[in-house]
């Protein structure tokens, strides 16, 4: 029975490149994926594209592609990635230019587009935002992007056209793996059971080092060897949907029943209905079994037809965040930090600072869990405290007042403050809506 090996080269936009190159060179792979988009990433990329029409792809794309192309000289592994972000075509052209410079003219490079549905925005302004239930139209004046999570069809088409490197925009994360499986095995897009099996393979690979012990590790409780040299995962997938997760034997990390279980549960709200553009995956009966060192078989996944909808991430210019931080150390550090926080709050009132939300946190004391829980977890008076004051405002002027007032604590008390940093950031937020899946159709362009 035919089996292919797919490696995961990245689990987020800023991931390391060395484990991916190890996989290309030593993993005996057929494919490697690079999953580099988060909810907000593509909206930020759209802002870059607005400023420069040739930009809008992953900031590390050129750095990564230089290393990838070098490794592909002697290891012809096909690459599938969503590093195209808001501009897959420009990313593909850049990759073409780099490949040609390295003498790799024979490589075929494809861009998959069709996820950008901003031009259809007027048709779904009355749709409810999933996070708030309010009509999307309330954000209309601030919207800068709208990208649908499309499925694997564009990736399949690109591979059918002979593409060695497929660069997409916003596709569903599991589609990066499902596309090669559908292409290699000739799976029907109507066979939801097989698509569900392929979806769990994609789900296990999409976060790279998470399934090999990275996010799993908790020293003394869940130990992972050589985490400094963490190896990224490989999926061995057979034609009937059989799946084994493993890694390179000479790399750090761990593939166990526990690491796989944690990744299966990651972002899983309803095990019976894991909605994707290609199917509704069903993970209710999934089981994992250790077959050997760093080898885990995953079975029992299935699927049902999709719900006919696509999730759209709508990026909008939301607000400004003004922030200032200062440290206090030694005896009564917490008391001085709390007094400093009260001083800044009073000063912002006197300055007429207009804000929508204000946070005053003693980091390491109550910034994560707030006072109610933090007091129960506390184990004595801290000897060093980092005060953070942050405000959400509608304009830059009011945001800047926050950092300025924290900085003024240097000489205006209380005693012993130091290490001030301040910043003002324009914030792009994301609203999610569901649209009919016929409104976003993939398009393939060979570069």
N, C-alpha and C positions, 0 to 999 in steps of 0.2 A: 504494500500500500504506500502511495506517495506521501512523503513527509517533507515539510519545509521548515527552515530555521529562521526565525525573525528575532533580531536583537533590538533592544531599546537604548538609544543613544542620548536621550535627554528627557527629563520629566517636567521641566519648566524652562522659562525663557533665559535664565541665567545659569543653567546647569554647567557642570564641568564637561570638557571635551575629551580628556584622556581616556576615560572608560569606554567611550564610543570607538575611539581609534583602536583600542585593544580588541574590541569585538570585531571590527572590520578585519583586522590583521590575523586574529587567532581564533575567531569564533566559528569558522566554517559556515558563515551565514549565507542565506539567499537574499535577505532583506534586512535593512536597519531603519528604524523610525526615529524621528526627532519630534517630540511633542513639546511645543514651546509657547502655547497660548493660554492665558488665563482670561477670566471674565472681562477685566478692565484693559488688558494688554492691547487688544485690537483697537479700542477707542483711542488710546494714547498714540497708537501707530497711525490712526486716521489724522490726528492732529499734526503729526510729522509730515504726512503726505500733503496736507493742506499747505504747509509751509514750504515744502519742496516736493514737486510731483514725482520725482524719481526715488524718493524715500518712502518709508512706511512699512518696511520689512524689519525683521528682528535685528536689533542693534548688534548682536554678535554674529550675524549671518556670514559676513565676509571672513571673520576670524575662524569660524567653524568650517566654512566651506573650503578654506585653504588647506586645513588639516585633513578634511574628508577626502578632497580630490587627490591629495598626495597619497593617502592610503589606498585609494581606488586604483592607482596605477597597476598594482599587482594583485589586487583582491577585488574582483568585479562583483561587488555587492550592490543591489539596487537600493536606492535611498528614497524614502517617503517622509515628507516633513511639512508641517504647517508654519514653518518659519517665514513664509510669504506674508503672513499677517494681513495688513491692509493693502499690500501691493505685490501679489505673487508674480505678476508679469515682470516687474522691474527686478525682483529677486532672481527670477529665472534668467533674465538678460545678464545680470551680474555674474551668475554662475557660469553662463555660456562664455562670457569674456574670460573668466578665470580658467575655465577648462581649456579653452583654446590656447591661452598663454602657457599652459603646462603640457601642451601637445596631446591633449585628450579630445581632439576634434570629433572622434567617433562616438562620444557619449551623446545620447539623446536626452534633452532636458525639456520638461513640460511644466506649464503653469496651469493650475486648476482654479478657475474663478466661478462666480455665480452666487457667492454667499452675500455680496453687498446688495441689500434691498432698500437702500436709502431712498431711491427714486420712487419706491412704492409707499413711502411713509404716509402720504395723505390717505391711503386706503385703510390704515389701521390705527389712526390717531384716537379713535373711540374705543379701541381695545383696552381691557384692564391690564395694568401693570401687575405682574405676579407678586411682587414684594409688597405692594401697598393696596391693591384693588382699585386704585384711582385711574381715571382715563389717561392714556399716554399723552393725549393732546395738551394736558396741563404743563408738560415739559417742552412743548413744541419749539419755543423760541430759543432754547438752549441746546437742542439736539445737534450733534455733530456726526453721528454715525449710526448705522443699523446693519448688523451682520447676522445672518441666520446660520445656525448649526446645520450644515448640509451633510449628506451621507457619503457613502463610499463610491457612488457611481462614477464620479469624475476621475477618481484614482484608478478605477478599473479601466475606464476608457483610455486614460493616459498609458497604462501598462500595455493595453492591447495595441496601442500605436507604437510600442517599442521603447517607451521612455525608460531610461536608466535612473534618472533623478526626477521625482515628482514633487513639485512645490505648490502647496495649497494655501488658501486663506483659512477662514473659520470653518473647519469640518469638525464633526463630533470626534472626540478623542479616540474612541475605539475604532473609528473608520480608518485610521492610519494603518491598522493591522487587518481589519476586515477586508479592505480593498485588495491587498495582495492575496488573501485566502480565496476570495471570490474569483479572482483572475486565475490563480494557479490551479484551483480544483474545479473550475467551471460550475461553481454553486449557483443555483437559481436564486434570483432575488425574491422569488415567491416562497422559497423554502425557509420559513421562519425558524424552524428548529435548528438548522445548520447555522443560520445567521446569529442565533442566540449563542451557540457554541463559539463562533468566531468573536462575538462581542465580549465574552468573558476573557478571551485571550487578549484582546485589546485593552480591556479594563485592567488586567493584571500588569501589562507592560507600560501603560500610559504614564506612570509616575516614576519610571526607571528605578533608581536606588531605593525607593520605598519598599519594594517587594524583596530586595536582597538585604534588608535589615537596617537601612538608613534611618528611617523615621520610626522604626520598630525599637531601636536600641534604647535601653534604660539600664545603665551599668549597675551590676549587683542583682538585678531582677531579670533582665532580658539582655544578656551579654551577646555581643556580636564581635567576632574576631577581625582584627586589622581594619577597623573602620576608616582609617586614613587612606587605605588603598581599596575602597569599596568598588567591587565589580558590579556591572549593570546586568540585567536579566536577559535571558534567551528563552523564547517560547518554541518548543518543538510541536508542530501542529500537523496532524495527519488528515487525510482526505475525508474521513468520517467525523472530523471534529475532535478527535482525541488530542489531549493537551498535556504537555509536561513543561514545567517551569524549572530552569536551571541557570547556571552561570559558568564563567570560565573557572577551571579548578585552581588556577594559581593566583586568583585575586581574592581580596578580602570580602567580607560580607557573609551572608547566610541565606540559604533558601530552605525554609522549613514549613511545616504545616501551619505554624503560628504566623509567620510573615505573610504567607499567602492568604490566610483567613483575614488578617487585618486589612490587606489591600482589597480583598473582595468586598468587605464591609464599607470601604472608603466611599463617601458620597452616595451611599446606597440608602434611599429612603424607603422603598417598597421592594423587597426581594422578588415579588411576583410580577412586578411591573417596572422594569428599568427601561424608561422610554429613550429611544434613540431614533434618528431619522430613518434607519434601515429596518428596524423591527422593535418590538417590545420584548426585551430579554427577560427570561424567567430564571432566577437563581435559587428558587426555593429548595430544590433537591440537590444542590451542589455539594460535593464532598471532596476532600483533599486527602491524599495519602502519600506518605513519604516512601519513595521507591529506592532511595540510596542517598549518599551524601550530596546535599545541595540539588536534589532531584525530587520534585513533588508533582504527582499526577493530579489533575483537576478534572472532575467529571460531573455529569448530571445537569449541566446547563441546557436550557432549551429556549424557545421563543415563540412569540405570537406575532400576527401582523401588527404593523405600526399604527399609531393613533391618527395618522393623517395630518399631523401638525409639526411645525418646526419652531424651536425656541429661537428668538431673536434677541441679541444683546444690543440694546440701544444706548449709545454713549452720549452723555450730555455734560455741558459745563455747569458744574454744580455750585461751587463756592470757593472761598479761600480758607486756608488753615494758617493761622499765625501761632508760632510756638517758641517757647524759651525754656532752657534747662539750666540748672545750677546745682552744684554739689555742696553738701555740708558733711563734715566729719568730726569724729571725736565725741566727747561727753555731751549729751543732750542734743545730738545731731538731729534727731527726729523733731524735737521741740522747736529748734531753730528753722527747720525746713517748713514746718506747718505754719509758723509765724510768717515766714517769707511768702507762703501762698496766700495768707490773709492780706498781707500788705499789697500784693499784686492785684488781688480782687478789688480792694478799696481804691487803688490807684486807677484801675480801669474805669471805675465808676466816676471818679473825679475828672478823668480825661474825656468822658462822654463816649467811651468805646461802645459801639453797637455790635452785638454778637448774637447769633442764634443759639449757640451752645458753648459752655465753658467747662473745661476739665482742669482740676488741680490735683495732681497725683504725686504721691511720694513713692517713687519707683523702688521696688524691692520691699515695700511695706504694704501698700494698699492699691497699687495701680492696676493690678490684674483682677482682683476679686472684690475690690471696694471694701469699705470698713467692716460691714457685717460679718463677712466670712474671714477676712484677714485677721481680725482680732482673735478669732477662735484658733487660727493657724499659727499665730505669733508665738515666738519662743524667746522673748526677752527684748531688751532695748537694742536697736541696731546702732553700730558705731559709724556707719556712713549711709547717707540718704541722697538720692538724686531727685530733686524737685522738678517736675514737668508741668508747665502751664500751657494749655492749648485752647484756642477759640476758633469756632467756625463762624465766618463772617461773609457778608455779601460782596465786600470790596477789599482791595489790597490795603488801603490806608488803615482801616480798623484792624486788619490782621497784623500789620507791622507794629502797632502799638503794644501788642502782647510781648513780643520779643524785646522791645525797647525797655519795657518796665522790668522785665526779669534781669536784663543787663544792668539796670540802674541799682540793683540790689548789691552790686559789688561794694559800693562805698556808703550806701544808704541803709545798710543793716538788713537783717541781723548779722552777727559776727561770723566770720570764717567761711563765707561763701566763695566758691571758685569754679573754674571750668565751665564758664557760660558758653552756650551755643544758642543761636536763634535762627529761625528760618520763616519764610513766607512762601506758601505753595498754592498754586491754582489747582483745584481738584476736579478731575473728570470722574463722574460716577456712572453707574450702569443700571438701567431698568430693563426688565425682561418681559417680553410678551410672546404669545403663541400665535402663529399665523398658519394658513393652509400651506401644505408642503408643495403645492403646485406653483407657489409664488417665487420660488428660488430654484433655478435649474442650473446644474453645473456646466461649465464650458471649458474645453481643453485647448491650449495653445502650445504647440511645439516650437521651441525657440532654437 
